[in-house]
Amino acid sequence: MYNILDKDTIENEILPFLSTAKRGFATKSSMSEIVNSILYKFKTGIQWEYLPVESLFSDVVLSYKSVHKNYRKWCKNDEWRSCWIKLLSRNKDKLDISSGDVDGSHSPALKGGEEVSYQGRKKKKTTNSIFLTDRQGLPLAMSNPVGGNHHDLYNIEESLGEIFGILEEADISLDGLFLNADGGFDSEIFRRTCVKKSVIPNVDKNKRKGNVDEEEFLDDELYKLRYSIERTNAWMDSYRTLLNRFDTKVSSWKGWNFISFIVIALKKFNKNKSR
């Protein structure tokens, strides 16, 4: 059987935070194998209808439609996000919050859908989200996706509220966090929103603005460490479902992103545990 995460990890770290049927028809298939089938789709990018369910289930085989139904249910209930917050809260000691990085990421949206618009630089329709990573490059939080015609500062107060809210729900303190951001975030509203949460913005100067305020704080040595978020993008792109957005629903697209957070973190945590 193809495994992204081993059975014990799925059963101990993921399944406790996903709902199961409380009445009516309850599946006779293994719940861990349902999650593993979703992870197989996540890793390979295969279309749902081509999911090799015969190879993914050891006993009672579910159809791809049933696997997809479970995925959609957990997405609509925002359960992947909840699972991630619980995982974060339980593993706070394994994070490095000495500083963090924030960046926007455009994903081509090949079937259109919610929060999708044409993006001139990419020359295609995209969806855009802002991501936050810790000093190790572990992805911690994301903003709600918006259409690709919006730049990173679009509704930045709301976007940062969503990102910081995830950390706060996981009981992770923001107080004194140094946050690296590129010149695309060089604005008064970004800095002010960070400071309201006791976050220290370390933002590169946007020279295209013309009048650059030399008094704005920038720690060059800390900013050089921002390369780690580019490495994170490469980690996430290794999961082919994230390379291009085929999901028309925002809830499904967010679900895949939170699954990437879960998988990357669990692989990191388990690797450290085995040393």
Secondary structure as the mmCIF struct_conf table of DSSP 4:
data_model
#
loop_
_struct_conf.conf_type_id
_struct_conf.id
_struct_conf.beg_label_comp_id
_struct_conf.beg_label_asym_id
_struct_conf.beg_label_seq_id
_struct_conf.end_label_comp_id
_struct_conf.end_label_asym_id
_struct_conf.end_label_seq_id
BEND BEND1 ILE A 4 LEU A 5
HELX_RH_AL_P HELX_RH_AL_P1 LYS A 7 THR A 9
HELX_RH_PI_P HELX_RH_PI_P1 ILE A 10 ILE A 14
HELX_RH_3T_P HELX_RH_3T_P1 LEU A 15 PHE A 17
BEND BEND2 LEU A 18 LEU A 18
BEND BEND3 ARG A 23 GLY A 24
BEND BEND4 SER A 29 SER A 29
HELX_RH_AL_P HELX_RH_AL_P2 MET A 31 THR A 44
HELX_RH_3T_P HELX_RH_3T_P2 TRP A 48 TYR A 50
HELX_RH_AL_P HELX_RH_AL_P3 VAL A 53 LEU A 56
BEND BEND5 SER A 58 VAL A 60
HELX_LH_PP_P HELX_LH_PP_P1 VAL A 61 SER A 63
HELX_RH_AL_P HELX_RH_AL_P4 TYR A 64 LYS A 76
TURN_TY1_P TURN_TY1_P1 ASN A 77 ASP A 78
HELX_RH_AL_P HELX_RH_AL_P5 GLU A 79 ARG A 90
TURN_TY1_P TURN_TY1_P2 ASN A 91 ASN A 91
HELX_RH_3T_P HELX_RH_3T_P3 LYS A 92 LYS A 94
BEND BEND6 SER A 98 SER A 98
STRN STRN1 SER A 99 PRO A 108
STRN STRN2 ALA A 109 ALA A 109
TURN_TY1_P TURN_TY1_P3 LEU A 110 LYS A 111
TURN_TY1_P TURN_TY1_P4 GLU A 114 GLU A 115
STRN STRN3 SER A 117 GLN A 119
TURN_TY1_P TURN_TY1_P5 GLY A 120 LYS A 123
STRN STRN4 LYS A 124 ASP A 134
TURN_TY1_P TURN_TY1_P6 ARG A 135 GLN A 136
STRN STRN5 PRO A 139 MET A 142
HELX_LH_PP_P HELX_LH_PP_P2 SER A 143 PRO A 145
STRN STRN6 VAL A 146 GLY A 147
TURN_TY1_P TURN_TY1_P7 GLY A 148 ASN A 149
BEND BEND7 HIS A 150 HIS A 150
TURN_TY1_P TURN_TY1_P8 ASP A 152 ASN A 155
HELX_RH_AL_P HELX_RH_AL_P6 ILE A 156 GLU A 169
TURN_TY1_P TURN_TY1_P9 ALA A 170 ASP A 171
TURN_TY1_P TURN_TY1_P10 ASP A 175 GLY A 176
STRN STRN7 PHE A 178 ALA A 181
HELX_RH_3T_P HELX_RH_3T_P4 GLY A 183 PHE A 185
BEND BEND8 SER A 187 SER A 187
HELX_RH_AL_P HELX_RH_AL_P7 GLU A 188 LYS A 196
TURN_TY1_P TURN_TY1_P11 LYS A 197 SER A 198
STRN STRN8 ILE A 200 VAL A 203
HELX_RH_3T_P HELX_RH_3T_P5 LYS A 207 LYS A 209
BEND BEND9 GLY A 210 ASN A 211
TURN_TY1_P TURN_TY1_P12 GLU A 214 GLU A 215
BEND BEND10 GLU A 216 GLU A 216
HELX_RH_AL_P HELX_RH_AL_P8 ASP A 220 TYR A 223
HELX_RH_3T_P HELX_RH_3T_P6 LYS A 224 ARG A 226
HELX_RH_AL_P HELX_RH_AL_P9 TYR A 227 ASP A 237
TURN_TY1_P TURN_TY1_P13 SER A 238 SER A 238
BEND BEND11 TYR A 239 TYR A 239
HELX_RH_3T_P HELX_RH_3T_P7 ARG A 240 LEU A 242
TURN_TY1_P TURN_TY1_P14 LEU A 243 LEU A 243
BEND BEND12 ASN A 244 ASN A 244
STRN STRN9 ARG A 245 ARG A 245
BEND BEND13 THR A 248 LYS A 249
HELX_RH_AL_P HELX_RH_AL_P10 VAL A 250 LYS A 273
TURN_TY1_P TURN_TY1_P15 SER A 274 SER A 274
#
